[in-house]
């Protein structure tokens, strides 16, 4: 029986790992497409900007080193195809799946999802004596750098009796609805988004808007901050 030469295997493992990455990608771009992502459990679930991905670069190397040690102890001939398959299996085992947000969000789907959240949270008593709410639009307007930096939601409030609609109350109702469909909505959020703006109107009359950073909103949805903290970080914009 022939022993595997550890040095040859290490050289093979390194060349395989190099070929597995698209050629010409910078380290910064590689971090972007292989980052933890906004759905990586448990704390970046709704955040499009992951908080670090060093472990993802360490784990493949650890898997290769482990396989190298085990192979050096086995008296058998492994073909190139067998070694490639073994490394792929080990790498797939140690790396968790990453879901990346779409660069081209479906605004229509977002509106339907948010309205389904409002429907799930609908209170018949509130709808009878207070007001009804409906999401009528969702958009990602471009900033000066032509990036979609703000997630804008238009919400209509229909007061049952008199005047009862406010931007603050509408924002609270909207956030409660967002909590029920957050994961599905988060899949549509572009990586460039940094703020969320809930614009409110009483039927057609504008009531103003509530602005909050998307990172704070994600932290609230993940349970990292509470309602007191989120409320203190909102900004009221005039009608």
C-alpha positions in Angstrom: 0.0 0.0 0.0 1.2 3.5 -0.8 1.0 6.3 1.8 -0.3 9.7 0.8 2.4 12.4 0.7 1.1 15.1 3.1 2.9 17.9 1.2 1.4 16.9 -2.1 -2.0 16.7 -0.6 -1.6 20.2 1.0 -0.6 21.6 -2.4 -3.6 20.0 -4.0 -6.0 21.3 -1.3 -4.7 24.8 -1.7 -4.9 24.8 -5.5 -8.5 23.3 -5.3 -9.6 26.1 -2.8 -8.1 28.7 -5.0 -9.9 27.4 -8.1 -13.2 27.3 -6.2 -13.3 31.1 -6.0 -14.2 33.2 -9.1 -11.0 34.6 -10.6 -10.3 38.3 -10.3 -12.4 39.1 -7.2 -10.9 41.4 -4.7 -10.9 40.5 -1.0 -13.4 43.3 -0.3 -15.8 42.0 -3.0 -15.3 38.5 -1.8 -16.3 39.6 1.8 -19.4 41.2 0.3 -20.7 38.1 -1.5 -19.6 35.6 1.1 -20.4 37.7 4.2 -22.7 36.5 7.0 -25.7 38.1 5.3 -28.8 39.5 6.8 -30.4 36.1 7.4 -27.4 34.5 9.1 -28.7 33.3 12.5 -29.3 34.4 15.1 -28.6 38.1 15.3 -28.3 39.3 11.7 -31.5 37.8 10.6 -33.1 41.0 9.2 -29.9 43.1 8.6 -28.4 43.3 5.1 -25.0 44.2 6.6 -23.4 41.3 8.5 -21.2 42.0 11.5 -18.1 40.0 10.4 -17.3 36.8 8.7 -13.8 35.8 9.8 -15.0 32.3 10.8 -16.0 31.5 7.3 -12.4 32.0 6.1 -11.0 29.9 9.0 -13.4 27.0 8.7 -12.4 25.8 5.2 -8.8 25.9 6.2 -9.5 23.9 9.3 -11.5 21.3 7.3 -8.6 20.9 4.9 -6.0 20.6 7.7 -8.2 18.0 9.4 -8.5 16.0 6.2 -4.7 16.3 5.7 -4.0 14.8 9.1 -6.5 11.9 8.7 -5.3 11.1 5.2 -1.6 11.0 6.3 -2.6 8.1 8.6 -4.4 6.1 6.0 -2.5 3.6 3.8 -4.5 3.9 0.6 -4.3 5.5 -2.8 -6.8 8.3 -3.4 -7.5 9.6 -6.8 -7.7 13.3 -7.6 -11.4 13.0 -8.0 -11.8 11.3 -4.6 -9.8 14.0 -2.8 -11.8 16.8 -4.5 -15.0 15.1 -3.4 -13.8 14.7 0.1 -12.8 18.4 0.4 -16.1 19.5 -1.0 -18.0 17.4 1.5 -16.0 18.7 4.5 -16.3 22.4 3.3 -20.1 22.0 2.8 -20.3 20.5 6.3 -18.6 23.3 8.2 -20.1 26.3 6.3 -23.7 27.3 7.1 -25.9 28.4 4.2 -26.2 32.1 3.5 -29.2 33.8 2.0 -28.5 37.1 0.2 -31.0 39.8 -0.4 -32.1 40.5 -3.9 -30.6 43.5 -5.7 -33.9 44.1 -7.5 -36.7 44.1 -4.9 -40.3 43.3 -5.8 -42.2 46.3 -4.4 -45.5 44.7 -5.3 -44.7 41.6 -3.3 -43.6 43.8 -0.3 -46.9 45.6 -0.3 -48.9 42.4 -0.3 -46.7 40.9 2.5 -47.1 44.0 4.7 -50.8 44.1 4.2 -51.0 40.4 5.1 -49.2 41.4 8.3 -51.7 44.1 9.0 -54.5 41.6 8.4 -53.0 39.1 10.8 -52.8 41.8 13.5 -56.2 43.3 12.7 -58.4 44.0 15.8 -62.1 44.1 14.9 -62.8 46.4 17.8 -60.1 48.8 16.7 -61.3 48.7 13.1 -64.8 49.5 14.3 -64.3 52.4 16.7 -60.7 53.6 15.9 -59.2 53.3 12.4 -58.1 51.0 9.6 -54.7 50.8 8.0 -53.4 49.8 4.6 -50.0 49.8 3.0 -50.5 51.4 -0.5 -46.9 51.6 -1.7 -43.3 50.5 -1.1 -40.2 51.9 -2.9 -36.5 52.3 -2.8 -35.7 55.8 -4.2 -32.1 56.4 -5.3 -29.8 58.8 -3.5 -27.2 61.1 -5.0 -24.9 58.1 -5.5 -27.7 56.3 -7.4 -28.0 53.7 -4.5 -31.2 52.6 -3.0 -30.5 53.8 0.5 -34.0 54.3 2.0 -36.9 51.8 2.3 -40.0 54.0 1.9 -43.4 52.7 2.9 -46.7 54.6 2.3 -49.4 53.7 4.8 -53.0 55.0 4.7 -55.0 55.5 7.8 -58.8 55.6 7.6 -60.3 57.1 10.8 -63.8 55.7 11.7 -65.0 58.8 13.6 -63.6 62.2 13.5 -59.8 62.8 13.4 -57.7 60.0 15.0 -54.9 59.3 12.6 -51.4 60.3 13.5 -48.0 59.5 12.0 -46.8 58.0 15.3 -49.8 55.7 15.7 -49.6 54.6 12.1 -45.9 53.8 12.6 -46.6 51.7 15.6 -49.3 49.7 13.8 -47.0 49.2 10.8 -44.0 48.0 12.9 -46.3 45.4 14.6 -47.4 44.2 11.2 -43.8 44.1 10.0 -42.8 41.8 12.9 -45.2 39.1 11.5 -43.6 39.0 8.0 -40.1 40.4 8.7 -38.1 37.5 7.3 -39.9 37.5 3.9 -39.7 41.3 3.6 -36.0 41.3 4.6 -35.3 39.0 1.6 -36.3 41.9 -0.6 -34.2 44.6 1.0 -31.1 45.7 -1.1 -27.7 45.7 0.6 -27.4 49.5 0.2 -30.5 50.3 2.4 -29.6 52.2 5.6 -32.9 53.9 6.5 -36.6 53.0 6.7 -39.2 55.8 6.3 -42.9 55.2 7.0 -44.9 57.9 5.3 -48.5 58.3 6.7 -51.6 59.8 5.4 -55.2 60.2 6.5 -57.0 59.0 3.4 -55.2 61.3 1.0 -54.0 64.0 3.3 -50.3 63.7 4.3 -49.6 63.4 8.1 -45.9 63.3 7.9 -43.4 60.4 8.2 -41.3 58.5 10.8 -37.7 57.9 9.9 -35.5 55.2 11.6 -32.2 53.6 10.6 -32.6 50.1 9.1 -29.9 48.8 11.5 -32.0 49.9 14.5 -35.1 48.4 12.9 -33.3 45.1 12.4 -32.0 45.2 16.0 -35.6 45.7 17.2 -36.9 42.8 15.1 -34.1 40.6 16.4 -34.9 41.5 20.0 -31.5 43.3 20.5 -33.2 46.6 21.5 -36.6 47.2 23.0 -39.4 49.5 22.1 -38.2 52.3 24.3 -34.9 52.4 22.5 -36.4 52.2 19.0 -38.9 54.9 19.8 -36.1 57.2 21.1 -34.2 56.7 17.8 -37.0 57.7 15.5 -37.2 61.0 13.7 -40.5 62.8 12.9 -40.6 64.4 9.5 -43.2 67.0 8.7 -46.1 66.5 6.2 
